[in-house]
Amino acid sequence: MIQLLSSMLLFGGAVLHPAIATAHSWYPGRCCKDRDCFAADRVERLTDGTLLLARGSIVVRVTKSFPVEASPDGRPHFCVWDSGWGFEARCVFLPAGA
């Protein structure tokens, strides 16, 4: 009974938050530690090649030498960790040609 209730709660969470459930399903474990990976709602390339990626109030700066991976869904994504100085990029996924 408890297992059934747990399954129902997990399924309900996926239905209520499908973007989170779907997005986190493909992020590599080395990048994602629960809910710290996001589809970017803003991407800006600065003149020096630095990328700014944002999701709401979470903004990271990524140097042009940072390793960027191909995005499996064709949208920009990033994973972060809190360095104590703010959010830092752990992984970045960009569409081909971006």
N, C-alpha and C positions, 0 to 999 in steps of 0.2 A: 504494500500500500504506500509506504513512504517513497519507494522507488518510482512508483507511478506518479505520485504527487510531484516529485523532483523533476521527472520528465516533462510533466505538464507545465511546470514553471519555466523550465528551460525553453520549451517550444513556444510558450506565450511570450517570453522575452524576445525570441527571434522574430516573432510575428509583429510585436510592437515596435521593435527596432531593427528592421530588416537590413538597413544600410550598414549598421555596426556588425551584425551577425555575418552578413555576406562578405563585407570587406575584410574582416579579420580572418576569414577562412583561408585566404591565400597568402597572407603575409608570412614570410619565413620566421621561424621561431627566434632566430638570432636578431631579428629586428623588432619584434613585437612582444611586449611583456604584459598583455591584457588589453587595455584600451588606450594605448599610446601611439597608434597608427591612424592616419586620417587621410581622406581624400582632400586635396587642397582646394579651397574655394578661391584662392588667389595665388598666382605665380607671376613674379616680376623678375626680369633679368636686368641687372645693373650694368653700367658701361664697362666696369672692370671684369665682367663675367660672373660675378656673384649672383646667386639666385636667392630670392626671398620667396618662401613658401608660407602660406598662412591658412589656417582653419579657425575662423572666428578670432579670438584673442591670442591664439597660439601662433607665433611667428618665429621662423628659424631662418638664419642666413647660412647659405651653403656656398663654399668657395668653388671655383671652377675645377679645382683638382679633386674635389670630393667624388668618390665612386658612385655613379648613378646607374641604376638598373632599369631594364625595360619594364614598363607597366603592362601587366597582363590584360587589363581592361581598357587600355588606351586613355586613361585619365591620370593626372599627376597625383601622387600620394607621397606622404612622408611619415616616418616614425621618429619619435623623440624620446629623450631622457632628460631628467632635470639634473643639471650639473652642479646646482647650488648657486650658479650665477644666472640661471634661466634655462630655457629649453634649448637643447642642442640636437642636431639631426643625428639619428642612428642609421637610418636607411632612407634613400630617396628613389622613387620610381617615376619615370617620366615616359610619356608616349614616344614612339619612334620619331626621330627627327626634331624633337623639341630641344 
